[in-house]
Amino acid sequence: MKKFKAIFAVVLAAMCVCMFAGCDKSESINEPTESTEHIEVTGEAENKDFDLKSLHSFDLKNGNEFAGAWKITAGTGSKLDNFVYIFDGKSSANLVVGTTGYCGKYALDKTEKTFTCQLMFGINGQYTYEKNSDDEIVLTNIESKETTTLSRIASFDMVPIPMQNAKIDNAILGAWKSENGEYYYFDKSGIMYQNQYGTMFTYYKYSAKDGTITAVSNMGEAEDQTETFEYTVTDEELIIDGYEYIKTSTDDLI
């Protein structure tokens, strides 16, 4: 829990900076300085790999008007130009900044034309809504009467591009969970996914060598953030920075 609170505080601080000052949209790649050798993974480990883009995705074909990825383009929250809001077409909502996201829920009443969602910044309350088109929706906050215009993003991908020459440790590939509900997934291409208790998640590009994971993420800023994690692993247990995780199914990932 201590680790979660520390990371969550960083996310809140970054979001507040974006809210009042805006963030630089330029991209950079912050990779480990050590030259590494890529290892091709074959056999059983390949069966553990699955499409990480299927997590926090959305269904555009189920008739839900909010399904998709959106940005606030006018009204309340329009300064949050690095924030992306994802609605899965059912009930899950995500606020995404760079490769980091905050998890929430939303509810839609088509009869009353109301939309309810709490995502900390930008969209946080109960609204009536009107569609200007399939790609633009105007929310009116029922309490404050302030309006927020959402515009659909045609293409959005929060999964980063792997590091060049990343070192991949076959032993850590697949999904892992802690008894408290924290999840990791490592794929063979060099992408790592972390979900903390169903509250927030991060996609990283990573390299794993000699018991150290070097992981790079981004929170909508000009420079990436690099973290290191110490680990040991057996067939069924992975220890990261002293926290224990057991092997689990990708079906458990959230």
C-alpha positions in Angstrom: 0.0 0.0 0.0 2.9 2.4 0.7 4.2 1.9 -2.8 0.7 2.6 -4.2 0.2 5.8 -2.3 3.6 7.1 -3.4 2.9 6.5 -7.1 -0.7 7.8 -6.8 0.6 11.0 -5.3 3.0 11.5 -8.3 0.1 11.0 -10.7 -2.1 13.5 -8.9 0.8 16.0 -8.9 1.4 15.5 -12.6 -2.3 15.9 -13.4 -2.5 19.2 -11.4 0.5 20.5 -13.3 -1.2 19.7 -16.6 -4.5 21.3 -15.5 -3.1 24.7 -14.7 -0.1 25.0 -16.9 -0.6 22.5 -19.8 2.0 19.9 -20.8 4.4 19.7 -23.6 3.1 17.2 -26.2 6.5 16.4 -27.7 7.8 12.8 -27.3 11.2 11.5 -26.2 12.7 8.1 -25.7 14.5 7.6 -22.4 16.2 4.2 -22.7 18.7 2.4 -20.5 22.2 3.6 -21.3 23.6 0.1 -21.0 23.8 -1.8 -24.3 21.7 -4.9 -24.1 21.2 -7.9 -26.3 17.7 -9.0 -27.4 16.7 -12.6 -26.8 14.1 -14.2 -29.0 11.6 -16.2 -26.8 10.2 -19.4 -28.1 8.2 -22.4 -26.8 6.0 -22.3 -23.8 6.6 -18.6 -23.1 5.0 -17.5 -26.3 1.7 -19.1 -25.2 1.6 -16.6 -22.3 1.6 -13.6 -24.6 -1.6 -11.8 -25.5 -2.7 -8.5 -26.9 -2.2 -5.9 -24.2 -4.2 -3.5 -26.3 -7.3 -5.5 -25.4 -7.1 -4.1 -21.9 -8.9 -0.7 -21.5 -10.3 -0.9 -25.0 -13.7 0.0 -26.2 -16.5 -1.5 -28.4 -17.7 0.9 -31.1 -20.4 -1.5 -32.4 -22.6 -2.0 -29.3 -24.6 1.1 -29.8 -23.3 3.0 -26.7 -23.0 6.6 -27.7 -20.0 7.2 -25.5 -17.9 4.2 -26.5 -14.5 5.3 -27.7 -11.6 7.7 -26.9 -12.3 11.4 -26.3 -10.7 14.7 -25.5 -12.2 17.8 -24.0 -12.1 20.5 -26.7 -14.2 23.3 -25.2 -15.7 24.4 -22.0 -14.8 23.1 -18.5 -11.7 21.0 -18.7 -10.5 22.2 -22.0 -7.1 23.1 -20.6 -6.5 19.4 -20.0 -5.3 18.9 -23.5 -3.1 15.9 -22.7 -5.9 14.0 -21.0 -7.8 11.2 -22.9 -11.1 9.8 -21.7 -11.9 6.2 -22.7 -15.4 4.7 -22.3 -15.6 1.0 -23.1 -19.2 1.0 -24.3 -20.5 -0.8 -21.2 -19.6 0.8 -17.8 -15.8 1.1 -17.5 -14.1 4.5 -17.9 -10.4 5.5 -17.9 -8.7 8.8 -17.7 -5.3 8.4 -19.5 -2.3 10.7 -19.4 0.6 9.3 -21.5 0.9 5.7 -20.7 -0.7 6.0 -17.2 -4.4 5.7 -16.5 -6.9 6.1 -13.7 -9.8 3.7 -13.5 -13.5 4.6 -13.0 -17.0 3.8 -14.0 -19.7 5.5 -15.9 -23.5 5.2 -16.3 -25.7 6.3 -19.2 -29.4 6.8 -19.2 -30.6 7.2 -22.7 -34.2 7.8 -21.7 -33.3 10.7 -19.4 -30.3 11.7 -21.5 -28.0 11.7 -18.5 -24.4 10.7 -18.1 -22.7 10.0 -14.8 -19.0 9.6 -14.3 -16.3 10.5 -11.8 -12.7 10.7 -13.2 -11.1 13.2 -10.9 -10.3 15.8 -13.5 -12.4 17.2 -16.4 -15.3 14.8 -16.1 -16.5 14.4 -12.5 -20.3 14.5 -11.8 -23.7 14.0 -13.3 -24.5 15.5 -16.6 -27.2 15.9 -19.2 -25.9 15.4 -22.7 -26.6 16.3 -26.4 -24.9 14.9 -29.5 -23.8 17.4 -32.0 -22.6 14.5 -34.2 -21.3 11.0 -33.8 -18.0 12.5 -32.9 -19.0 15.4 -30.6 -21.0 15.4 -27.4 -21.8 18.4 -25.2 -22.1 17.6 -21.4 -24.0 20.0 -19.1 -23.2 19.6 -15.4 -26.6 19.2 -13.6 -25.3 21.0 -10.5 -23.1 23.8 -11.9 -24.7 24.1 -15.3 -21.2 24.4 -16.8 -20.7 22.7 -20.2 -17.9 20.4 -21.5 -17.5 19.5 -25.1 -16.1 16.0 -25.9 -14.6 15.3 -29.3 -13.9 11.7 -30.4 -10.3 10.7 -31.2 -10.1 8.8 -34.4 -7.0 6.8 -33.4 -5.5 6.3 -29.9 -2.9 3.9 -28.6 -1.5 4.2 -25.1 0.8 1.2 -25.4 4.4 2.4 -25.9 6.9 1.2 -28.5 9.4 -1.3 -27.0 13.0 -0.3 -26.4 15.5 -1.2 -29.1 17.6 -4.2 -28.0 15.7 -4.8 -24.9 16.8 -7.7 -22.7 13.9 -10.1 -22.1 14.0 -12.5 -19.2 11.9 -15.6 -20.2 11.3 -16.5 -16.5 9.1 -13.4 -15.8 6.9 -13.5 -18.9 3.2 -13.7 -18.3 0.8 -12.5 -15.7 1.4 -12.2 -12.0 -0.7 -11.0 -9.0 -0.3 -10.1 -5.4 -2.6 -11.2 -2.6 -3.8 -7.5 -2.4 -4.8 -7.3 -6.0 -1.9 -5.8 -7.8 -1.1 -7.2 -11.2 1.9 -7.3 -13.5 2.2 -8.6 -17.1 5.4 -8.9 -19.0 5.3 -9.7 -22.7 8.1 -11.0 -24.9 8.4 -7.8 -27.0 9.4 -5.7 -24.1 6.1 -4.2 -22.8 5.2 -4.4 -19.1 1.7 -3.7 -17.7 1.0 -2.8 -14.0 -2.4 -2.5 -12.5 -2.6 -1.3 -8.9 -5.7 -2.6 -7.2 -8.0 -1.7 -10.0 -7.5 2.0 -9.4 -4.7 3.0 -11.7 -2.5 1.3 -14.4 0.6 2.0 -16.3 2.1 0.6 -19.6 5.9 0.5 -19.6 8.6 -0.4 -22.1 11.1 -2.5 -20.2 14.3 -4.4 -20.2 15.1 -7.1 -17.6 18.7 -8.1 -16.9 20.6 -9.5 -13.9 17.7 -9.2 -11.4 16.9 -5.6 -12.4 13.9 -4.3 -14.5 14.4 -1.0 -16.1 10.9 0.4 -17.0 10.1 3.6 -18.9 6.7 5.3 -18.8 5.2 8.6 -19.7 2.6 10.9 -18.0 2.0 13.4 -20.9 5.3 15.2 -20.4 8.2 16.0 -22.7 10.5 13.5 -21.0 9.8 9.9 -20.1 10.2 8.6 -16.6 12.5 5.7 -15.9 12.2 3.4 -12.9 14.1 0.4 -11.7 12.7 -2.6 -9.9 14.8 -5.4 -8.3 13.4 -8.9 -8.8 13.9 -12.6 -8.2 11.8 -15.3 -9.8 10.9 -19.0 -9.6 8.4 -21.0 -11.6 5.4 -19.8 -9.6 6.6 -16.7 -7.6 8.0 -13.3 -8.6 9.3 -10.9 -6.0 9.6 -7.3 -7.1 11.1 -4.8 -4.6 10.2 -7.2 -1.8 6.6 -7.7 -2.8 5.4 -11.2 -3.7 3.4 -12.1 -6.8 2.2 -15.5 -7.9 1.6 -16.7 -11.4 -1.9 -16.1 -12.7 -4.0 -16.2 -15.9 -4.3 -13.3 -18.3 -8.0 -13.6 -17.8 -7.5 -12.0 -14.4 -5.8 -8.9 -15.8 -7.8 -5.6 -15.4 
